[in-house]
Amino acid sequence: MNISNRVKQIKKSAIHEMTRLSKQYDDVAFLSWAKPTSGTPEHIGNAAVSAINKGLTGGYSQNEGLPELRNEIAKKLKRDNNIEANISQIIVTVGAIEGLAAAVMAAIDPGDEVILPTPTYSTHIRQVQIASGKPVLVPLIEEKNFALDIQSIKEAITPRTKAIMYCSPNNPTGTVFPEEKLRQIAEISLENNLMVITDEAYEYFIYDDNKHFSIASIPEMKKNVISCFTFTKTYAMTGWRIGYLHADEEVIPQIKKAHIPFAICAPVVSQYAALAALKGSQNCVEEFGNHYLNMRNLMCERLDKLKSVFEYQKPGGSYLMFPKILLKEGKDSISFCKKLLKEARVSTTPGIAFGPTGESHLRLSFCVSEEEINKAFDRMEKYFQK
Ligand SMILES: Cc1ncc(COP(=O)(O)O)c(C=O)c1O
């Protein structure tokens, strides 16, 4: 079988493996899913049905997306991200994922290096590999709540470095990178002519005194940032596969060349749904955020009772957290997770899935109900007391 080395080097996802294993057992308490568990708000679905009934969804749209949708996105970027956007700087994509993949394809040549602060969303690492690039993993500083290590990032730069790619709030740690640190990243990128590729999927789920900062709001960064966003998390629209990216109008035609062979355009029915999401009431976003905040607090309280097993940093955003396993058997996070699933019927995600610095950790998701968290922790308390 002739399969490219580019694809062969990509390891099987530990996340999907755990999902597969979880299905073998009945009555599992799930803390392993990073997707919103609430349904898509009704008015968004209704708008899609209405677009279908009007016969608007059977063809392709413009490759970069419907102009009226891009217009609403530009307004949102100005209002919520402080980005001076216009519609020629936007491509509507198949979720954030396709936007990120197209961004990486446009930014790097084979052999180029991309710096990724880790632990990070493993798909980013794979996107660099699939573009025949080299992921350069720079550890976050766990003791400082998984802060960006600016000095180590500077030291990781070589003549082959082309980009820095990060998500804030971060999957899996829930860290919100503060403006001050992102301004330092901006300086590094300008000094070394690097592209910064951002994944801002969790931008609306921010807690305590944290603030979401979009690096593209720095005017000097205009030509050095590709920012990727999604409707998946904000409006619980995982299955609609709809997101968008923002970049300078001179960069957009280049990214479009990568977007077209993979997607032609984002699903048109989903573009109409996204339009309704942006134009309609934003109460749903606030409701999701309040629920996640309550669930974060509950999960932290429950983790406090398992101090001999886990040590954690409180996440400032997203609906994910990344406790360290203090037990000796936690050094191998995959076997630890498998055992927890088999013996306690609790499904979690092994930390190694997020890069080598993720080993000895678990990723826990709190985008679930109060009952699910209590069920999982009641079981873990009993299991670890044995
Ligand atoms: C950081 C991050 N980016 C992107 C995605 C996926 O986004 P989309 O559904 O918009 O492709 C996820 C999903 O878990 C994520 O955690």
The ligand as an SDF file (V2000), in Angstrom:
LIG
                    3D

 16 16  0  0  0  0  0  0  0  0999 V2000
   -9.0070   24.4280   20.9400 C   0  0  0  0  0  0  0  0  0  0  0  0
   -9.9860   23.8480   19.9830 C   0  0  0  0  0  0  0  0  0  0  0  0
  -10.0170   24.2950   18.7160 N   0  0  0  0  0  0  0  0  0  0  0  0
  -10.8800   23.8140   17.8250 C   0  0  0  0  0  0  0  0  0  0  0  0
  -11.7710   22.8070   18.1550 C   0  0  0  0  0  0  0  0  0  0  0  0
  -12.7290   22.2950   17.1360 C   0  0  0  0  0  0  0  0  0  0  0  0
  -13.3810   23.3600   16.5740 O   0  0  0  0  0  0  0  0  0  0  0  0
  -14.3830   23.2030   15.3350 P   0  0  0  0  0  0  0  0  0  0  0  0
  -15.4870   22.2950   15.7440 O   0  0  0  0  0  0  0  0  0  0  0  0
  -14.8150   24.5980   15.1370 O   0  0  0  0  0  0  0  0  0  0  0  0
  -13.6130   22.6800   14.1950 O   0  0  0  0  0  0  0  0  0  0  0  0
  -11.7600   22.2810   19.4510 C   0  0  0  0  0  0  0  0  0  0  0  0
  -12.6870   21.1920   19.8000 C   0  0  0  0  0  0  0  0  0  0  0  0
  -12.5760   20.5280   20.7650 O   0  0  0  0  0  0  0  0  0  0  0  0
  -10.8570   22.8220   20.3810 C   0  0  0  0  0  0  0  0  0  0  0  0
  -10.8300   22.3780   21.6280 O   0  0  0  0  0  0  0  0  0  0  0  0
  1  2  1  0
  2  3  1  0
  2 15  2  0
  3  4  2  0
  4  5  1  0
  5  6  1  0
  5 12  2  0
  6  7  1  0
  7  8  1  0
  8  9  2  0
  8 10  1  0
  8 11  1  0
 12 13  1  0
 12 15  1  0
 13 14  2  0
 15 16  1  0
M  END
$$$$
